[in-house]
Amino acid sequence: ITCPGVVLKDKQELYLSVFVLGQYKKTECVPAVFPIFFQERLLFEKAFTNIVDPGDLVKLLEFDTAVLELIQLVPPVGKVLATYEENTRDFLFPDPKLTHGRRGLEREILMKRSPFFT
């Protein structure tokens, strides 16, 4: 995660919270210094037992929302610094972009800053 020119006032650690397909996972905590690197994988698995037509699965994914939050461990419960929300279909299967690199390994998303992130 990059945020050029920004130094966080609070020095408590950060983590990335991810909610996809009705499942919540979070990364390990990292130091509060940009750029932030999360060197781990989060695995989300879901079986759609009542779906036969792939078009129905596409519709289901379009109505589901994927949410990512950058959270700092500021007591008592932590501060959400930035969020990203998108329908799960577009999050999992983004449109091809004219970028270099191997498909699927690098993604750029723009998170929306919260009022706590000055």
Secondary structure, DSSP 8 states (H G I E B T S, - for coil): ---TT---SS-S-EEEEEEETTEEEE---B-S-SS-------------TT--SHHHHHHHHHHSEEEEEEEE--TTT-EEEEEEEEEHHHHHS----S--S-TTT------EE-TT--
